[in-house]
Amino acid sequence: MKKTIGFIGAGVTGTALAYQLWRQGYHVVAASSRSIASAQRLAAKIEGCTACSSPQQVADLARVVFITTPDDIIADIAAKLKWHPGQTIIHCSGVHSTDILEPAQKYGAHVCCLHPLQTFAGIEEAISNIPGSTFALEGDDFGLSLARQLATALQGNIIVLKPGDKVLYHAAAVTLSNYLVTLMKTSADLWQSFGIPREEAIKAMLPLLKGTVNNIERVGIPGCLTGPIARGDVETIRKHVAALEKDHPDAIDTYRLMGLKTLGIALARGHLSLETAGEIRDLLEGHGQHISSYYDDLYQELGIDFESRYSSASADKLI
């Protein structure tokens, strides 16, 4: 028999998880939130779910309790409530380990983290995006076993982390998902220089973005890399740098830093010579100011045998 489940926090993540678990046959029986209206909205989506006026009511009604509040108040909730022996308490923070649930363990509860590695722009989008997502799990043995069952029910891919892994794991997710939005906006803003509004620019560039993602999936890194750095097209990069310095100085640092990181991928791809890579690096560093000593260190480490070593065994290090 599947355990009863409750949710403390009825925002986007909590509502989407509750709805999808209910669809998979789990008994979602209680929900609370900072506003009773949010709890009622979640409960209205799920047959048999009660909108509770306090988190303690959820803790008293459910054997499995998700804390899906903002990260900064998870520890406070865990510390203030009276938990019950044998319960399982799950938080969904990407950055926090289960250490913040230690107060629940003192009551005899099991603990784990189940973090959906997914972007949720709204409730309906989250409900749609959850199935098939990757779920990062961490916790005690009992909690992990249950979290595996839940993630599997959600058709998820599973990775298991140690507590010390969480911060870098989450930083990687933020770098990919959140900063991709920043890169899109930066690129779209450049289009406004030649009279194309941002929304139209985004619409025009989305197929390019999707094509890049498809190439990453189908070809992999470094083979999927295209563009002037991959080709060693020094003059194109020189023109980019000059135009950005003149007309968009707010974007030049992003272009330079991303280009320097891309050099390593291009070298690992195996079609860029050291000489051309050095020219590109000098252009991107600009005016003799060394943004990064990464490649100096790399050349020094691998020496004159660099070009024969980067294409296979050294590829991961280069990237």
C-alpha positions as CSV (number, residue, x, y, z in Angstrom):
1,M,0.0,0.0,0.0
2,K,1.4,3.4,-1.0
3,K,2.1,5.8,1.8
4,T,0.1,9.0,2.4
5,I,1.9,12.1,1.2
6,G,1.7,15.7,2.3
7,F,3.2,19.0,1.1
8,I,4.4,21.9,3.1
9,G,4.7,24.6,0.4
10,A,2.1,24.9,-2.4
11,G,4.1,26.8,-4.9
12,V,5.1,25.7,-8.4
13,T,7.4,22.8,-7.4
14,G,5.1,21.5,-4.6
15,T,2.0,21.7,-6.8
16,A,3.6,20.0,-9.8
17,L,5.1,17.1,-7.7
18,A,1.9,16.6,-5.8
19,Y,-0.2,16.5,-8.9
20,Q,2.1,14.1,-10.8
21,L,2.5,11.7,-7.8
22,W,-1.3,11.7,-7.4
23,R,-1.6,10.8,-11.1
24,Q,0.7,7.8,-10.4
25,G,-1.5,6.5,-7.7
26,Y,0.0,8.0,-4.6
27,H,-2.3,9.3,-1.8
28,V,-1.6,13.0,-1.5
29,V,-3.7,13.8,1.5
30,A,-2.6,17.3,2.8
31,A,-1.1,20.6,1.7
32,S,-0.3,23.8,3.5
33,S,1.3,27.1,2.4
34,R,2.0,30.6,3.6
35,S,-1.4,31.5,2.2
36,I,-4.4,29.2,2.6
37,A,-5.4,30.2,-1.0
38,S,-2.3,28.5,-2.4
39,A,-3.0,25.3,-0.3
40,Q,-6.6,25.3,-1.6
41,R,-5.5,25.7,-5.2
42,L,-3.2,22.7,-4.8
43,A,-5.8,20.6,-3.0
44,A,-8.4,21.5,-5.7
45,K,-6.3,19.6,-8.3
46,I,-6.1,16.4,-6.3
47,E,-9.0,14.3,-5.1
48,G,-8.9,13.6,-1.4
49,C,-6.4,16.3,-0.6
50,T,-7.1,18.6,2.4
51,A,-5.9,22.2,2.4
52,C,-4.4,22.7,5.9
53,S,-4.1,25.9,7.8
54,S,-0.7,25.0,9.3
55,P,2.4,22.9,8.5
56,Q,1.9,21.0,11.7
57,Q,-1.4,19.7,10.4
58,V,0.4,18.3,7.3
59,A,3.0,16.7,9.6
60,D,0.3,15.0,11.6
61,L,-1.7,13.7,8.6
62,A,1.0,12.3,6.3
63,R,3.6,9.6,6.6
64,V,5.7,11.2,3.8
65,V,6.1,15.0,4.0
66,F,7.6,17.1,1.3
67,I,9.0,20.5,2.3
68,T,8.7,22.5,-1.0
69,T,9.2,26.0,0.4
70,P,11.8,28.5,-0.6
71,D,15.3,27.1,0.4
72,D,15.9,29.7,3.1
73,I,13.1,28.5,5.3
74,I,13.4,24.7,5.0
75,A,15.6,24.5,8.1
76,D,13.3,26.6,10.2
77,I,10.3,24.5,9.3
78,A,12.2,21.3,10.1
79,A,13.2,22.7,13.5
80,K,9.8,24.0,14.5
81,L,7.5,21.1,13.8
82,K,6.8,18.0,15.9
83,W,7.5,15.0,13.7
84,H,6.6,11.4,14.2
85,P,8.8,8.3,14.3
86,G,8.9,6.4,11.0
87,Q,7.9,9.4,8.9
88,T,10.0,10.4,5.9
89,I,10.8,14.0,5.4
90,I,11.8,15.1,2.0
91,H,13.1,18.5,0.9
92,C,13.5,19.6,-2.8
93,S,16.4,22.0,-2.5
94,G,19.2,21.7,-5.0
95,V,21.8,23.4,-2.9
96,H,21.1,22.1,0.7
97,S,21.9,18.7,2.0
98,T,19.7,16.7,4.3
99,D,21.7,18.1,7.2
100,I,19.1,20.8,7.5
101,L,16.5,18.1,8.3
102,E,18.4,16.9,11.4
103,P,15.7,18.1,13.8
104,A,13.3,15.7,12.2
105,Q,15.7,12.8,12.6
106,K,15.7,13.5,16.4
107,Y,12.1,12.5,16.4
108,G,12.9,9.2,14.6
109,A,12.0,10.4,11.1
110,H,13.9,9.4,8.0
111,V,15.2,12.1,5.7
112,C,16.1,12.6,2.1
113,C,16.4,15.2,-0.7
114,L,14.7,14.8,-4.0
115,H,15.6,17.6,-6.4
116,P,14.1,17.8,-9.9
117,L,16.8,19.0,-12.2
118,Q,14.4,20.9,-14.3
119,T,13.2,24.5,-14.9
120,F,9.7,25.5,-13.8
121,A,8.5,28.8,-15.2
122,G,4.9,28.1,-13.9
123,I,2.7,25.4,-12.5
124,E,1.4,24.0,-15.8
125,E,4.9,24.1,-17.3
126,A,6.2,22.3,-14.3
127,I,3.6,19.6,-14.4
128,S,4.5,19.0,-18.0
129,N,8.2,19.1,-17.5
130,I,8.6,16.8,-14.5
131,P,8.1,13.4,-16.2
132,G,11.4,12.2,-17.6
133,S,13.5,14.7,-15.6
134,T,16.6,13.9,-13.7
135,F,16.2,13.7,-10.0
136,A,19.2,14.2,-7.7
137,L,18.8,12.2,-4.5
138,E,20.6,12.3,-1.1
139,G,19.7,11.0,2.3
140,D,19.7,8.1,4.7
141,D,19.2,4.5,3.4
142,F,15.4,4.4,4.0
143,G,14.9,7.8,2.6
144,L,16.9,7.1,-0.5
145,S,14.9,3.9,-1.1
146,L,11.7,5.8,-1.0
147,A,13.0,8.6,-3.1
148,R,14.1,6.1,-5.8
149,Q,10.5,4.8,-5.8
150,L,9.1,8.2,-6.2
151,A,11.5,9.3,-8.9
152,T,10.9,6.1,-10.8
153,A,7.1,6.7,-10.6
154,L,7.8,10.1,-12.2
155,Q,9.7,8.4,-15.0
156,G,12.8,10.1,-13.9
157,N,16.5,9.5,-14.4
158,I,18.2,9.2,-11.0
159,I,21.6,10.4,-9.7
160,V,22.6,9.9,-6.0
161,L,24.8,12.6,-4.4
162,K,26.8,12.9,-1.3
163,P,26.0,15.8,1.0
164,G,29.2,17.6,0.0
165,D,28.3,17.4,-3.7
166,K,25.2,19.5,-3.5
167,V,26.6,23.0,-3.8
168,L,28.6,22.4,-7.0
169,Y,25.8,20.3,-8.4
170,H,23.4,23.2,-8.0
171,A,26.0,25.7,-9.3
172,A,26.3,23.6,-12.5
173,A,22.5,23.6,-12.9
174,V,22.3,27.4,-12.4
175,T,25.1,28.0,-14.9
176,L,23.3,25.9,-17.5
177,S,19.7,26.9,-17.0
178,N,19.6,30.4,-15.6
179,Y,22.6,31.8,-17.4
180,L,21.4,30.5,-20.7
181,V,18.5,32.9,-20.3
182,T,21.1,35.6,-19.7
183,L,23.0,34.6,-22.9
184,M,19.8,34.7,-24.9
185,K,18.9,38.2,-23.6
186,T,22.4,39.4,-24.3
187,S,22.3,38.1,-27.9
188,A,18.7,39.5,-28.4
189,D,19.8,42.9,-27.2
190,L,22.5,43.0,-29.9
191,W,19.8,42.5,-32.5
192,Q,18.2,45.7,-31.4
193,S,21.2,47.5,-32.8
194,F,19.9,46.7,-36.3
195,G,16.3,47.4,-35.5
196,I,14.9,44.0,-34.6
197,P,12.9,44.0,-31.3
198,R,13.9,41.6,-28.6
199,E,10.9,39.3,-28.8
200,E,11.3,39.0,-32.6
201,A,15.0,38.3,-32.1
202,I,14.3,35.6,-29.6
203,K,11.8,33.9,-31.9
204,A,14.4,34.0,-34.7
205,M,17.2,32.5,-32.6
206,L,15.2,29.7,-30.9
207,P,15.8,27.3,-33.8
208,L,19.5,28.0,-33.5
209,L,19.4,27.2,-29.8
210,K,17.4,24.1,-30.3
211,G,19.7,22.9,-33.0
212,T,22.7,23.4,-30.7
213,V,21.0,21.3,-28.0
214,N,20.2,18.6,-30.6
215,N,23.9,18.6,-31.6
216,I,25.0,18.2,-28.0
217,E,22.7,15.3,-27.6
218,R,23.4,13.5,-30.9
219,V,27.1,14.3,-31.5
220,G,28.4,15.2,-28.0
221,I,31.1,17.5,-26.7
222,P,33.6,18.4,-28.2
223,G,32.4,17.2,-31.6
224,C,29.3,19.3,-31.7
225,L,31.1,22.6,-31.5
226,T,30.7,24.9,-34.6
227,G,31.5,28.5,-35.3
228,P,34.5,30.7,-35.8
229,I,36.6,29.4,-32.8
230,A,36.1,25.8,-33.9
231,R,37.1,26.8,-37.5
232,G,40.0,29.0,-36.3
233,D,38.5,32.0,-38.1
234,V,40.7,34.7,-36.5
235,E,39.5,37.6,-38.6
236,T,35.8,37.0,-37.8
237,I,36.6,37.0,-34.1
238,R,38.7,40.2,-34.6
239,K,35.6,41.9,-36.2
240,H,33.3,40.7,-33.4
241,V,35.6,42.1,-30.7
242,A,36.0,45.4,-32.5
243,A,32.3,45.8,-33.0
244,L,31.4,44.9,-29.4
245,E,34.0,47.2,-28.0
246,K,32.7,50.1,-30.1
247,D,28.9,49.6,-29.8
248,H,28.2,47.2,-27.0
249,P,30.9,47.4,-24.3
250,D,28.5,45.9,-21.8
251,A,28.6,42.6,-23.8
252,I,32.4,42.4,-24.6
253,D,33.4,40.8,-21.3
254,T,30.8,38.0,-21.7
255,Y,32.0,37.4,-25.3
256,R,35.6,37.2,-24.3
257,L,35.2,35.0,-21.2
258,M,32.9,32.5,-23.1
259,G,35.3,32.5,-26.0
260,L,38.2,31.6,-23.8
261,K,36.3,28.7,-22.3
262,T,35.3,27.6,-25.8
263,L,39.0,27.5,-26.9
264,G,39.5,24.4,-24.8
265,I,36.6,22.6,-26.4
266,A,37.8,23.6,-29.9
267,L,41.3,22.2,-29.2
268,A,39.8,19.0,-27.9
269,R,37.8,18.7,-31.1
270,G,41.1,18.4,-32.9
271,H,40.8,20.8,-35.8
272,L,42.4,23.9,-34.3
273,S,46.2,24.4,-34.3
274,L,48.1,25.8,-31.3
275,E,49.3,28.8,-33.3
276,T,45.7,29.8,-34.3
277,A,44.5,29.1,-30.8
278,G,47.2,31.5,-29.5
279,E,46.1,34.2,-31.9
280,I,42.4,33.8,-30.8
281,R,43.4,33.8,-27.1
282,D,45.4,37.1,-27.6
283,L,42.4,38.7,-29.2
284,L,40.0,37.6,-26.5
285,E,42.2,38.6,-23.6
286,G,42.5,42.1,-25.1
287,H,45.1,44.8,-24.6
288,G,47.5,42.4,-22.9
289,Q,45.2,42.0,-19.9
290,H,45.1,38.3,-18.9
291,I,41.6,37.4,-18.1
292,S,42.7,33.8,-17.5
293,S,46.0,32.0,-17.2
294,Y,44.3,28.7,-17.9
295,Y,45.9,28.1,-21.3
296,D,49.3,29.2,-20.2
297,D,49.1,26.5,-17.4
298,L,47.8,24.0,-19.9
299,Y,50.6,24.6,-22.4
300,Q,53.2,24.4,-19.7
301,E,51.8,21.1,-18.4
302,L,51.6,19.4,-21.8
303,G,54.7,21.0,-23.4
304,I,55.6,20.5,-27.1
305,D,53.7,17.3,-27.3
306,F,50.4,19.2,-26.7
307,E,48.8,18.7,-30.2
308,S,49.3,15.0,-30.2
309,R,47.8,14.6,-26.8
310,Y,44.7,16.8,-26.7
311,S,42.6,14.9,-29.1
312,S,41.8,11.9,-26.9
313,A,43.2,11.2,-23.5
314,S,43.5,14.9,-22.6
315,A,40.1,15.9,-23.9
316,D,38.4,15.9,-20.6
317,K,41.1,18.0,-19.0
318,L,41.0,20.5,-21.8
319,I,37.3,21.0,-21.5
